Amino acid sequence: MKRVFFLVVSVLLLAGCGKVNKDNLIESFKEDVDTSKSYYVEAKMEIFNSEDTFSYNMKVYYMDDDYFKVNMLNTINNHEQIILRDGESVYVVTPSLNKSYKFVSEWPYNSSQAYILNSLVRDIENDDDIEFVTGDNEYGLVVNVNYPNNPNLKYEKIMFDKDKKIKSVLVYDNSDVVCIKVQFNKIDYKANLGEKDFSIDEISVFNDNGTTTTSSLDDIIYPLYVPSNTYLHDKQTINTENGKRVILTFNGEKNFVLIEEETALQDEFVTVPVYGDPLMLSNTIGALSSNSLSWTSNYVDYYLAGNDLSTEELLTIADSLNFNNTTVYFEK
């Protein structure tokens, strides 16, 4: 009888050890990431903006302890951008323009990043009240997020399969609406990467393809969103050596200026220093400072500035320009 009793107890203990709970799920994920000297990830990211969805194929590279590279390919227009941290500086590279922007920035440490595994671990470590959820052959962690430039984003669900391997991340706003979805398709925690894989020179040489794409600003592109009691006051079109430049001045409760200019394409790869931090918009990556935002979309350079605008208003105006509308504004 004693032998039977101990056998039953042993079976129950083994079964208990195999049960997934919040603590061992967190421990397993952190161990996968923290013990990796370098990893490689393939994922699909979707950004949901009102009735529109922006989709990206992502490739994420990491090497211990301060090297990151993210290749982002817009699946709608095949526009590619690369965010790179080489241990010292941060770059945003646009291969089709033969151009990179160099930042003095804390990216990716200054914000949650749903597609970077280290950032997900950091979100978990910073949350003392994580919720554990279960589904059909899957488990999840509900974790608070930190998006200083988008305070509407409140929490994320990090989902794992039955073997405790990460599957996806869903980022929700304060109305419990999914705004960002990342689906992980491949993860290699033993990628054997080196410093050469994070060199801006290697990126520039590889992508120097002598692009012949032409830029144009055929129509003035007006924002669909303008703060209340703010109106278009003036518009000017100037011909420059690179093409057209449009200056839109908005006055009222929230004064601001929007400049649109045809992108100057480069024959050779160039790096331009910029102020601010790289920021993911709906369809491109921009540079955000305290009261301005600049970005390039569809071969048009945008510069938006206003001391009266909050960061949220800067982002909302910028995203409302992505639709390339030709709405007519009446001057006032």
VOLUMVEX-654995 format. One line per 10 residues: number of its first residue (from 1); their letters; for each residue x, y, z of N, C-alpha, C, O. Coordinates in steps of 0.2 Angstrom, whole numbers. Each point is the difference from the previous one (the first is absolute). Example, Ala and Ser with C-alpha at 12.3 -4.5 7.8 and 13.67 -1.06 7.14 Angstrom:
<recs>
1> as> 66:-28:39:-4:6:0:4:6:0:5:-1:3; -7:6:-7:4:6:1:-4:5:3:3:6:1
</recs>
This chain:
<recs>
1> mkrvfflvvs> 4:-6:0:-4:6:0:4:6:0:-1:5:-4; 7:-5:8:4:6:0:3:2:-6:0:5:-3; 2:-11:-1:3:1:-7:-5:3:-4:2:5:-4; -8:-7:4:-6:3:-4:-1:7:1:-1:4:-4; 1:-3:11:-1:7:2:5:5:-2:-2:5:-3; 8:-7:3:6:4:-2:0:1:-7:2:6:-3; -4:-11:-1:-1:0:-7:-5:5:-2:1:4:-5; -7:-4:8:-5:5:-2:2:7:2:-1:5:-4; 4:-4:10:3:7:1:5:2:-5:0:6:-2; 4:-10:0:5:2:-5:-3:2:-6:2:5:-3
11> vlllagcgkv> -7:-9:1:-3:2:-7:-4:7:1:1:4:-5; -4:-3:11:-3:7:1:5:5:0:-2:6:-3; 8:-7:6:5:5:0:2:2:-7:1:6:-1; 0:-11:-3:3:1:-6:-5:4:-5:2:4:-4; -9:-6:5:-5:3:-3:0:8:2:-1:4:-4; 2:-3:10:0:7:3:5:4:-3:0:6:-2; 6:-10:1:6:4:-2:-1:2:-8:3:5:-2; -7:-9:-1:-1:2:-7:-5:5:-2:-1:2:-5; -3:0:10:-6:5:0:3:7:-2:5:2:4; -8:1:-9:3:7:-1:-4:5:4:-6:0:1
21> nkdnliesfk> 10:4:3:-3:6:4:3:6:-2:5:0:-4; -7:6:7:3:6:-1:8:0:1:4:3:-4; -2:-5:10:7:0:2:4:-4:-5:5:3:-2; -6:-9:1:4:-4:-5:0:2:-7:5:-1:-4; -11:4:2:0:3:-7:5:6:0:3:0:-5; -4:4:10:5:6:0:7:-2:0:5:2:-4; -3:-7:8:6:-2:1:3:-4:-6:6:2:-2; -10:-5:-2:2:-4:-6:2:6:-5:5:-1:-4; -10:6:3:1:5:-5:7:4:1:4:1:-4; -4:1:11:6:4:1:7:-4:-1:5:3:-2
31> edvdtsksyy> -6:-9:4:6:-5:-1:2:0:-7:6:0:-2; -11:-1:-3:1:0:-7:4:6:-2:5:0:-4; -7:6:6:2:6:-3:7:2:4:5:2:-4; -5:-3:10:6:3:4:6:-4:-1:6:2:0; -7:-9:-2:6:-4:-1:2:0:-7:5:-3:-2; -8:7:-2:1:0:-8:6:5:-1:-1:6:2; 6:-8:-5:6:5:-1:-2:4:-7:2:6:0; -6:-9:-4:-3:3:-6:-6:-4:-2:0:-6:0; -5:10:-3:-6:-4:-2:-2:4:-7:2:5:-1; -6:-9:-3:-3:2:-6:-7:-1:0:-2:-6:2
41> veakmeifns> -2:10:-4:-8:0:0:-3:2:-6:2:4:-3; -7:-8:0:-4:2:-5:-7:0:2:-2:-4:4; -1:10:-6:-7:1:3:-4:4:-5:3:3:-5; -9:-2:6:-5:4:-3:-3:5:5:-3:-2:5; 4:8:-7:-3:5:4:-6:4:-3:1:2:-6; -7:-1:9:-5:4:-3:-2:5:5:0:0:6; -1:6:-9:-2:6:4:-6:2:-3:-2:1:-6; -3:0:11:-7:1:-2:-1:7:2:0:3:6; -2:1:-11:-2:7:1:-6:2:-3:-1:0:-6; -4:1:10:-7:1:-2:-3:-6:-4:0:-5:2
51> edtfsynmkv> -1:7:-9:-2:-6:-4:5:-3:-4:-1:-4:-5; 7:6:6:6:-2:-4:5:-4:4:0:0:6; 3:-5:-10:5:-4:3:6:0:-4:0:0:-6; 6:1:9:6:1:-3:4:-6:2:1:-2:6; 2:-2:-10:3:-7:1:7:1:-2:2:2:-5; 2:-6:9:7:0:-1:3:-7:1:-2:-3:5; 7:1:-9:4:-6:1:6:3:4:3:4:-2; -2:-8:8:6:3:4:5:-6:1:-1:-6:0; 7:9:0:6:-4:2:4:3:5:2:6:-1; -1:-9:7:3:3:6:6:-4:1:0:-6:1
61> yymdddyfkv> 5:10:0:7:-3:2:2:3:7:-1:6:1; 4:-10:3:3:3:7:6:-4:1:1:-6:-1; 4:10:4:6:-3:3:2:3:6:-1:6:1; 2:-10:4:2:2:7:6:6:0:5:-2:-4; -6:7:7:-6:2:4:-3:7:-3:-5:2:3; 7:0:-8:-3:7:-2:0:1:-8:1:5:-2; -2:-11:-1:0:0:-7:-7:-2:-3:-3:-6:2; -1:10:-5:-6:-2:-3:-1:3:-7:3:5:-2; -6:-9:-2:-2:1:-7:-7:-2:-2:-1:-6:1; -3:10:-4:-7:-2:-1:-1:2:-8:0:6:-1
71> nmlntinnhe> -1:-11:-3:-2:2:-7:-8:-1:0:-3:-4:2; 1:10:-5:-8:0:-1:-2:1:-7:3:5:-3; -7:-9:0:-2:0:-7:-7:1:0:-4:-4:2; 1:10:-4:-7:1:-1:-2:-4:-6:2:0:-5; -7:-5:7:-3:-5:-5:-4:3:-5:-2:-3:-5; 0:10:6:-5:3:-5:4:3:-6:-1:-1:-5; 7:5:7:3:3:-5:8:-2:0:4:3:-4; -2:-8:7:6:-3:0:6:5:3:6:0:-2; -8:5:5:4:5:3:4:-3:6:-3:-2:5; 9:2:-5:5:-3:5:3:6:4:3:5:-3
81> qiilrdgesv> -3:-6:10:4:4:4:4:-5:5:-3:-5:2; 8:8:1:4:-4:4:2:4:6:2:6:0; -4:-8:6:3:3:6:6:-4:3:-1:-6:1; 6:10:1:6:-3:2:3:3:6:1:6:0; 1:-10:5:4:3:5:6:-5:0:0:-6:1; 6:10:-1:6:-4:-1:4:0:6:7:0:0; -10:1:6:4:1:6:1:7:2:2:1:6; -2:3:-10:1:7:1:-5:5:-2:-3:4:3; 2:-4:-10:-5:4:-3:-6:-4:-3:0:-6:0; -5:10:-1:-6:-2:-3:-1:2:-7:0:7:-1
91> yvvtpslnks> -2:-11:-4:-1:2:-7:-7:-2:-2:-2:-5:2; -1:9:-7:-6:-2:-3:2:0:-8:2:6:-2; -2:-11:-1:3:-1:-7:-6:-1:-5:-5:-4:2; 5:8:-7:-5:-1:-5:4:-2:-7:2:5:-3; -2:-11:2:5:-2:-6:-3:3:-7:5:1:-4; -11:-1:3:-2:3:-6:2:7:-1:0:3:-6; 1:1:11:3:7:0:7:1:0:3:5:0; 1:-11:1:7:0:2:2:5:5:4:4:0; -9:-4:5:1:4:6:-1:-3:7:-4:-4:0; 8:6:5:-1:-2:7:0:7:4:3:5:-1
101> ykfvsewpyn> -7:-6:6:0:6:5:3:-3:7:-2:-5:2; 6:9:0:4:-2:6:-3:4:6:0:6:0; -1:-10:6:-3:3:6:4:-1:6:4:-5:0; -4:9:4:2:-1:7:-6:-2:4:-3:5:2; 2:-11:-1:-6:-2:3:1:-6:4:5:-4:0; -10:3:5:0:-6:4:-4:-6:-3:-1:-5:4; -1:6:-10:-4:-6:-3:4:-6:0:6:0:-1; -9:-6:3:-7:-1:1:-2:0:7:-5:-3:2; 9:6:3:-1:-1:7:-5:5:2:-2:-1:6; 1:6:-10:-5:6:3:-7:-1:-1:-4:4:1
111> ssqayilnsl> 2:-10:-4:-7:-1:-1:-1:-8:-1:5:-4:-1; -11:2:2:-2:-7:-1:1:-1:-8:-2:4:-4; 4:-10:3:1:-2:-8:-3:-7:0:3:-5:2; -9:4:-5:-3:-7:0:3:-5:-4:-1:-6:1; 6:8:-5:3:-5:-5:7:-1:2:4:-4:-3; -1:7:9:6:-2:3:0:-4:6:-4:3:5; 7:-9:-5:-1:-4:6:2:3:7:-3:-1:5; 9:4:-6:3:3:6:-5:5:3:-1:1:6; -2:3:-10:-5:5:2:-6:-3:4:-3:2:5; 1:-8:-8:-6:-3:3:2:-3:7:-4:0:5
121> vrdiendddi> 10:-2:-4:3:-2:7:0:6:4:-2:-1:6; 4:6:-8:0:6:4:-7:2:2:0:3:6; -4:-3:-10:-7:1:2:-3:-4:5:-3:2:5; 5:-8:-5:-2:-5:5:3:1:7:-3:0:5; 10:2:-6:3:2:7:-2:6:3:1:1:6; -4:4:-10:-2:6:3:-7:0:2:-3:5:2; -1:-11:-3:-7:0:2:0:-5:6:1:-6:0; -4:9:6:-1:-4:6:-7:-4:0:-1:-4:5; -3:5:-10:-7:-3:1:-2:-3:-7:-4:2:-3; 8:-7:1:-1:-3:-6:-6:-5:0:0:-4:5
131> efvtgdneyg> -4:4:-10:-6:-5:0:2:-6:-4:3:1:-6; -5:-7:8:2:-6:-4:-7:-2:-3:-5:-1:4; 5:0:-11:-6:-3:-3:2:-6:-4:5:-1:-2; -11:-3:1:1:-6:-4:-5:0:-5:-5:3:0; 7:-8:-6:-5:-1:-5:1:-7:-3:3:-4:4; -5:3:-10:1:-7:-3:7:-1:-1:3:3:-5; 0:-7:9:8:-2:-1:4:6:-1:5:0:-3; -7:6:7:4:6:0:0:3:7:-5:-1:4; 10:5:-2:0:3:6:2:8:-1:3:1:-5; -5:3:9:2:7:-1:1:4:6:-2:-2:6
141> lvvnvnypnn> 6:8:-7:1:4:6:-3:7:-2:2:2:-6; -6:1:10:-2:7:-1:4:5:4:0:-1:6; 4:5:-10:5:4:3:-1:7:-2:-2:2:-6; 3:3:11:0:7:-2:6:2:-4:5:-3:0; -6:8:-5:5:2:-4:2:7:1:-4:4:4; 9:-2:-7:3:7:1:1:3:-7:5:-1:-3; -10:5:1:1:4:-7:-1:7:2:-5:3:-1; 11:1:3:-1:7:2:-3:4:-5:-3:5:1; 4:-6:-8:-2:4:-5:-7:-2:-3:-3:3:-4; 0:-8:7:-7:-2:-1:-3:-3:6:-1:-6:1
151> pnlkyekimf> -1:10:3:-3:-2:7:-7:-4:-1:-2:-3:5; -1:3:-11:-6:-4:0:2:-7:0:-5:-4:1; 11:2:-3:1:-7:1:2:-2:7:4:3:3; -8:-8:-1:0:-2:8:3:-6:2:3:-1:4; -5:-5:-8:3:-6:2:0:-5:-6:-2:2:-6; 6:-7:7:1:-5:-5:-1:-7:2:1:-2:6; -4:-2:-10:0:-8:1:5:-3:-4:1:0:-6; 4:-3:10:5:-4:-3:-2:-8:1:-1:-2:5; 0:-1:-11:-3:-6:-1:6:-5:-1:4:1:-4; -5:-7:7:5:-6:-1:-4:-6:-2:-6:-1:2
161> dkdkkiksvl> 10:-4:-5:-3:-6:-2:0:-5:6:2:2:6; -4:-8:-7:0:-5:6:7:-2:2:1:-2:6; 4:4:-10:7:-2:2:3:6:3:6:1:1; -10:5:1:3:6:3:4:4:-5:4:4:2; -5:-5:-8:4:4:-5:-5:6:-3:-6:-1:-1; 9:7:1:-4:6:-2:-3:-1:-7:4:-2:-5; -10:4:4:-4:0:-6:-1:7:-3:1:1:-6; -4:3:11:-2:6:-3:-1:5:6:1:-1:6; -1:8:-8:-2:5:4:-5:5:-2:0:1:-6; -5:0:10:-5:5:-2:0:6:5:0:-1:6
171> vydnsdvvci> 0:7:-9:1:6:4:-7:3:0:-3:2:-6; 0:0:11:-7:3:1:1:7:2:4:2:4; -9:2:-6:-1:7:3:-5:0:6:-2:-5:3; 1:11:0:-4:1:6:-7:-2:-1:-4:0:5; 2:-2:-12:-7:-2:-1:0:-7:-1:-5:-3:-3; 10:-1:4:1:-7:-1:0:-2:-7:-3:-5:-2; 5:10:-3:0:-2:-7:7:-1:-2:5:3:2; -4:-9:-6:7:-2:-2:2:6:-5:-3:1:-5; 9:1:6:3:5:-4:6:-2:-4:2:2:-5; 2:-7:8:6:-3:-3:-1:-8:1:-1:-2:6
181> kvqfnkidyk> 3:-1:-11:0:-8:1:7:-2:-3:2:2:-6; 2:-6:9:6:-3:-2:-1:-8:0:-1:-2:6; 2:-1:-11:0:-7:-1:7:-3:-1:3:2:-5; 0:-6:10:6:-2:-1:0:-7:-4:-3:-4:2; 7:4:-8:0:-6:-4:6:-4:1:0:-6:-2; 6:9:4:6:-4:1:4:4:5:1:6:0; 2:-10:4:5:3:5:6:-5:1:-1:-6:1; 7:9:-2:6:-4:1:4:3:5:3:6:-1; -3:-9:7:4:3:6:7:-1:0:4:2:4; -1:-6:-9:7:-1:-1:2:2:-7:2:-4:-4
191> anlgekdfsi> -3:10:2:1:3:-7:7:1:-2:2:0:-5; 3:0:10:7:1:-1:1:6:-4:4:-1:-6; -6:7:8:1:6:-4:6:3:3:3:-1:5; 0:6:-9:6:3:2:-1:8:-2:-5:2:-2; 10:2:4:0:7:0:-1:2:-8:-4:5:-1; 6:-9:-3:-1:2:-7:-7:0:-2:-2:4:-5; -2:-8:8:-7:0:-1:-4:6:2:-6:1:-2; 9:3:6:-3:6:2:4:7:-2:0:5:3; 4:-6:-8:4:5:-3:-4:5:-5:-3:-3:-5; 3:9:6:-4:5:-5:4:0:-6:-3:0:-6
201> deisvfndng> 9:-2:5:4:0:-6:-2:-6:-4:-1:0:-6; 0:-6:9:-2:-6:-3:-7:1:-3:-2:-2:-6; -3:6:10:-6:1:-3:0:5:-6:-4:-2:-5; 8:7:5:0:5:-5:3:-3:-6:-3:1:-6; 8:-5:6:3:-4:-6:-5:-5:-3:-1:0:-6; -2:-3:11:-5:-6:-3:-5:3:-4:-3:-2:-4; 0:8:7:-6:3:-3:1:6:-5:-4:3:-2; 11:-2:0:1:6:-4:-2:-3:-7:5:-3:-4; -11:4:2:-2:-3:-7:-1:5:-5:-3:-1:-5; 5:8:6:-1:5:-5:-7:0:-2:-1:1:-6
211> ttttsslddi> -4:0:11:-7:0:-2:-1:6:-5:3:5:1; -8:-6:-5:-2:5:-5:-7:2:1:-3:4:-4; 0:-5:10:-7:2:2:0:7:0:5:4:3; -10:-1:-6:-1:7:0:-5:3:6:-4:-4:1; 6:9:1:-5:3:5:-4:6:-3:2:3:-4; -8:-3:7:-5:6:-2:-4:2:5:-2:-4:4; -1:10:-5:-5:3:5:-5:3:-5:0:6:-1; -4:-10:-2:-5:2:-5:-5:4:3:-2:5:-3; 0:-7:9:-6:4:4:2:2:7:4:-4:3; -6:9:-1:1:2:7:-4:-5:4:-6:-2:-1
221> iyplyvpsnt> 9:-1:6:-2:-5:5:-2:3:6:4:2:4; -11:-2:-3:-2:3:6:-2:-5:6:-2:-6:-2; 3:8:8:-2:-5:5:-7:-1:1:-4:5:0; 2:-11:1:-8:-1:2:-1:3:7:-6:1:1; 11:-1:3:-2:2:7:4:7:1:6:0:-1; -10:4:4:3:7:2:-3:1:7:-6:-1:1; 9:3:4:-3:2:7:-5:5:-1:0:4:-5; -5:-5:10:-6:5:-1:2:7:1:5:2:3; -9:2:-7:1:8:0:7:1:-2:3:5:2; -1:-9:-7:6:2:-4:-1:-1:-7:-3:-5:-2
231> ylhdkqtint> 6:10:-2:-2:0:-7:6:1:-4:5:3:2; -6:-5:-9:6:2:-5:0:7:-1:-5:3:-2; 11:1:4:0:7:-1:4:2:-6:-2:5:-3; 7:-9:1:3:2:-6:4:-7:-3:1:-4:3; -1:5:-10:4:-6:-4:4:3:-5:-2:5:-4; 8:-7:4:5:2:-5:3:-6:-4:2:-5:3; -1:6:-9:4:-5:-4:6:3:-3:0:5:-4; 6:-8:5:6:3:-2:4:-6:-4:0:-6:2; 3:8:-8:4:-4:-4:7:0:3:3:6:0; 0:-12:1:7:0:2:4:-4:-5:-3:-3:-4
241> engkrviltf> 9:2:5:4:-4:-4:-2:-7:0:2:-4:-5; -5:2:10:-2:-7:1:-7:-2:-2:-2:-5:-1; -2:11:0:-7:-1:-2:-4:5:4:2:5:2; -8:-7:-1:-5:5:4:1:-1:7:2:-5:3; -4:11:0:0:0:8:-7:4:1:-1:5:-2; -3:-8:7:-6:3:2:0:1:7:2:-4:4; -4:11:-2:0:2:7:-7:1:2:-3:5:-3; 0:-8:7:-7:1:3:1:2:7:3:-3:4; -6:9:-3:0:3:7:-8:0:2:-4:2:-3; 4:-5:9:-7:0:4:0:4:6:5:0:4
251> ngeknfvlie> -10:4:-3:0:4:5:-7:-1:4:-5:-3:-2; 5:5:9:-6:0:4:2:-2:7:5:2:2; -8:-7:1:2:-2:7:6:-4:0:4:0:5; -2:-3:-11:6:-4:0:3:1:-7:-1:-2:-5; 6:7:6:4:2:-6:5:-5:-2:3:-3:4; -3:2:-10:6:-5:-3:1:1:-7:-4:3:-4; 10:-6:2:2:1:-7:1:-7:-3:3:-4:4; -5:3:-10:1:-7:-3:4:2:-7:-3:3:-4; 9:-6:3:4:1:-6:0:-7:-3:2:-5:3; -3:5:-10:0:-6:-4:5:2:-6:0:5:-3
261> eetalqdefv> 4:-10:2:5:1:-5:2:-6:-4:1:-6:3; 0:6:-9:2:-6:-4:7:-2:2:5:3:1; -5:-10:1:6:-3:2:6:1:-5:-1:-2:-6; 7:4:9:6:0:-4:3:-7:0:3:-2:5; -3:-1:-11:3:-7:0:8:1:-1:2:4:-3; 1:-9:6:8:0:0:3:-5:-4:-2:-5:-1; 7:8:-3:4:-5:-4:4:-5:4:2:-5:-2; 1:8:8:4:-4:4:-3:0:7:-4:4:2; 5:-9:2:-3:-1:7:3:6:4:6:1:1; -11:2:3:2:6:4:-4:-2:7:-5:-3:1
271> tvpvygdplm> 9:6:4:-3:0:7:-1:7:3:5:4:-1; -11:-3:3:-2:7:2:-1:0:8:-5:-4:2; 8:8:2:-1:0:7:-7:4:1:-1:5:-3; -3:-8:7:-6:3:2:-1:0:8:3:-3:3; -8:8:-1:-1:1:7:-7:-4:1:-4:-1:-4; 4:-2:10:-6:-3:2:1:-8:1:6:-2:1; -12:-2:-1:0:-7:0:-3:-3:-6:-5:3:-2; 7:-9:0:-4:-3:-5:-7:-2:3:-1:-3:5; -4:4:-9:-7:-2:2:-4:-3:-6:0:2:-5; -3:-8:7:-4:-3:-5:-7:3:-1:-4:1:5
281> lsntigalss> 3:2:-11:-7:2:-2:-3:-6:-3:2:-5:0; -8:7:-3:-4:-6:-3:4:-3:-6:-1:-6:-1; 4:10:-3:2:-3:-7:8:2:-1:2:-1:-5; 1:4:11:7:1:-1:3:2:7:-3:-1:5; 10:2:-5:3:2:6:2:7:0:3:3:-5; -5:1:10:2:7:0:5:2:5:2:-4:4; 0:10:-3:4:3:5:-4:5:4:-2:5:-2; 1:-7:9:-4:5:4:5:3:5:4:-3:3; -5:10:-2:3:4:5:-6:3:4:-5:-2:0; 7:7:4:-5:2:5:-6:4:-3:-5:-1:3
291> nslswtsnyv> 6:4:-9:-5:3:-3:-1:0:-7:-3:4:-4; 7:-9:1:0:-1:-7:0:-8:-2:2:-4:4; -4:3:-10:0:-7:-3:2:1:-7:-3:3:-4; 8:-7:2:2:-1:-7:0:-7:-3:1:-4:4; -3:3:-10:0:-7:-3:-1:1:-7:-1:5:-3; 2:-11:-1:0:-1:-7:-5:-5:-1:0:-5:2; -5:6:-7:-5:-4:-2:-2:1:-7:-1:5:-3; 2:-11:-1:-2:1:-8:4:5:-3:-2:4:-4; 9:-4:6:5:5:-3:-2:7:1:1:4:-4; -4:-2:9:-2:6:2:3:1:8:-2:-4:4
301> dyylagndls> 6:9:-3:3:2:6:-5:5:4:-3:5:-3; 1:-7:9:-4:4:4:3:3:6:4:-4:3; -5:10:-1:2:3:6:-6:3:4:-3:5:-3; 1:-7:9:-5:3:3:2:3:7:3:-4:4; -5:10:-3:3:3:6:-5:5:3:-4:4:-3; 3:-4:10:-4:5:3:1:-1:8:-1:-5:3; 3:11:0:0:0:7:-6:-1:4:0:-2:6; -6:3:-9:-6:-1:3:-3:-7:-1:-5:-2:4; 9:-2:-7:-3:-7:-2:3:-5:6:6:0:1; -10:-5:1:3:-5:4:3:-5:-4:-2:0:-6
311> teelltiads> 5:-5:9:3:-6:-4:-6:-4:-3:1:-2:-6; -6:1:9:-6:-3:-2:-3:3:-6:-2:-3:-5; 2:10:5:-3:4:-6:5:-1:-6:-2:0:-6; 8:1:7:5:-1:-5:-1:-7:-4:0:0:-6; 0:-5:10:-1:-7:-3:-7:0:-3:0:-3:-6; -5:5:8:-7:0:-3:0:4:-7:-2:-3:-4; 5:9:4:1:3:-6:4:-3:-5:-2:-1:-6; 7:-2:8:5:-4:-4:-4:-6:-3:1:-1:-6; -4:-3:10:-3:-6:-3:-6:2:-4:-2:-4:-5; -1:10:6:-6:2:-4:3:2:-8:-5:0:-4
321> lnfnnttvyf> 11:1:4:3:1:-7:1:-6:-4:2:0:-6; -2:-6:9:2:-6:-3:-5:-2:-6:2:-4:-4; -8:7:4:-5:-2:-5:1:4:-6:-4:-1:-5; 9:5:4:1:4:-6:-6:3:-3:-1:0:-6; -3:3:11:-6:3:-3:1:7:-3:5:3:1; -10:-1:-4:0:7:-3:-5:4:2:-3:4:-3; 1:-5:10:-5:4:3:1:8:-1:6:2:1; -11:2:-3:1:7:0:-1:3:6:-6:-1:3; 10:5:0:-1:4:6:-1:7:-2:3:3:-5; -7:0:8:-2:7:-1:4:5:5:1:-2:6
331> ek> 3:6:-9:4:5:4:-5:4:5:-5:2:-2; 8:0:8:-4:4:4:5:5:4:-2:4:4
</recs>
